[in-house]
Amino acid sequence: MSKDEIYDVIVVGAGVAGLYASYQLASMGWKVALVESKPASKIGDRVCGDAIGIHHFEELSLQVPSYVIDHRYKGVKIYSPSCKYNIVVPGEGVSINRLKFGQWLLSQALSKNVELFDQHVVLDVMLKDNNVTGIKVKRVNGETHIIKAKAFIDASGYKPAIRSKLPREWPISEKPYTTDYNIAYREVLKLDEPLEEVEYAEIYINVDIAPGGYWWLFPKSSSGEIINVGLGVINTGQYNPRVQYDKYLRNKFKGKVLNSGGGIVPTRRPLPTLVWRNVAVVGDAAYTVNPVHGGGIGSSLLSSHIVSKYMNSALEAGQVNEQTMWQANFDYMNAYGGKQASLDVLRMYMQKLSNDDYEWVMENKVVDGGSIYDLGVKGDLAEKITLAISLLIKLLGRPSLLNELRTVRNYMNKMRELYTTRYPSKPEELPAWMKTIDQLLLEYTYKIGFNRGNLVKW
Ligand SMILES: Cc1cc2nc3c(=O)[nH]c(=O)nc-3n(C[C@H](O)[C@H](O)[C@H](O)COP(=O)(O)OP(=O)(O)OC[C@H]3O[C@@H](n4cnc5c(N)ncnc54)[C@H](O)[C@@H]3O)c2cc1C
């Protein structure tokens, strides 16, 4: 296709979200351009913990080839700060090879005639009559030109290339706060001495090592030789995850570093809307990551699946805008966004807990693996947990903790309702709904004494 021709859809970013969205829309018969700053051979290469629950693939009927899978887990083991206690959370998962996974998704997209503009960086967005008409791209070490389309998908990750350049009045351009992000560092190592236990992905809670996050040890081979180890910290500007890694983890794991790097994870509720005018946003660009454990591969795929479906019908109807794609918000919020919103409330509270608090919770078996699994799946502080906590706290005498937990549960429920049953039925109602969310967050963060930091500049 010539550069002057108009595509049906331009997708920006060839991470999991953009690859899957472009594959889906091209499969539905649309002319899709995929714009990515990396060279094609590096698509998929990404700093990640590489772990994903297989239910994410199953729910989308995604037949991932076995060569993409490095290792399989029975579940996740969560350790207390002293490591004396642990909780096993059931649920089968895998460690994937991100490069191979990305290359496989790319081959799927190319087989449906997606046109790849690799080594192209998006510089700007062209607007006309309250719609996006094109994007200005620059080929790495090359010329600048404009690519046009009827509809656009921003899948460019935590620093969104399209939506950050849209008018402030468009709710899709909403800016995050600094603490809406965790910053992480991880290494993939070939160990001198292989691990003995490789059946579980391991998470270690310790606020000295990983303040506002956790550190992880994810085996990547059944021999126990290859591991993915890293940590994430809250983005307050106070902590550097690489420094924390060098201080606390480097000496624990001796071996050859196969890959290392840092990354940013948006750990918050989703964007208020995934669609506005002729633009949709998916994956990290739309904050689809689970706020508590930071997993975002599965929900990126899910958001792309949902958005593609409604962009397809909007294109068929010849009218791509928030009215014709609004149902995408309902589907996403009900499938995942509502849970994220309630877990965002819990995340802020958890970021304020001390090692002693975590130790106490785990020592007294306040939560078990099944409840954490439920919490992860449904996003509510299940009655079972609150009941157990109430009983224990009465017995062991921590009434202030009980009050705090009641507050957290209350706000988690309110937030989930706002993102599901009380989500605006039409775009016109969105501004008022957004004000309610802001108000609720203001109230909640004040109550628990959480400082959200500043609005991110971009
Ligand atoms: C350290 C770390 C550990 C993680 N561990 C896990 C884990 O174990 N399990 C899990 O499920 N999730 C994990 N995540 C989260 C997960 O990696 C992301 O949620 C997921 O990869 C997001 O995919 P995406 O396609 O939305 O964005 P990305 O993968 O960020 O893709 C965005 C793409 O857009 C391109 N791009 C950006 N700007 C431009 C531009 N201006 N022009 C052209 N192209 C552009 C980028 O090059 C990139 O290829 C982790 C994240 C980090 C940082």
The ligand as an ORCA input file, in Angstrom:
! r2SCAN-3c Opt
* xyz 0 1
  C       9.688     -5.611     35.204
  C       8.325     -6.012     34.727
  C       7.836     -7.255     35.064
  C       6.584     -7.670     34.598
  N       6.185     -8.924     34.866
  C       5.018     -9.375     34.358
  C       4.647    -10.736     34.514
  O       5.388    -11.566     35.076
  N       3.460    -11.130     34.009
  C       2.618    -10.273     33.341
  O       1.530    -10.686     32.914
  N       2.970     -8.979     33.165
  C       4.146     -8.517     33.637
  N       4.518     -7.209     33.421
  C       3.595     -6.330     32.691
  C       3.556     -6.664     31.212
  O       4.862     -6.800     30.725
  C       2.829     -5.563     30.428
  O       1.596     -5.307     31.054
  C       2.555     -5.935     28.990
  O       3.722     -6.375     28.347
  C       1.994     -4.699     28.274
  O       1.897     -4.913     26.898
  P       1.533     -3.702     25.930
  O       1.448     -4.285     24.576
  O       0.381     -2.966     26.449
  O       2.745     -2.677     26.031
  P       4.289     -2.824     25.636
  O       4.773     -4.200     25.758
  O       4.989     -1.781     26.425
  O       4.327     -2.448     24.081
  C       4.296     -1.119     23.619
  C       5.047     -1.057     22.293
  O       4.895      0.255     21.751
  C       6.118      0.666     21.212
  N       6.119      2.153     21.232
  C       6.085      2.957     22.319
  N       6.100      4.250     21.951
  C       6.138      4.257     20.603
  C       6.188      5.299     19.644
  N       6.158      6.612     19.999
  N       6.245      4.976     18.329
  C       6.257      3.664     17.944
  N       6.219      2.645     18.810
  C       6.155      2.930     20.130
  C       7.160      0.054     22.133
  O       8.411     -0.072     21.490
  C       6.542     -1.300     22.461
  O       6.952     -2.312     21.595
  C       5.770     -6.761     33.855
  C       6.251     -5.502     33.535
  C       7.516     -5.113     33.961
  C       8.024     -3.753     33.586
*
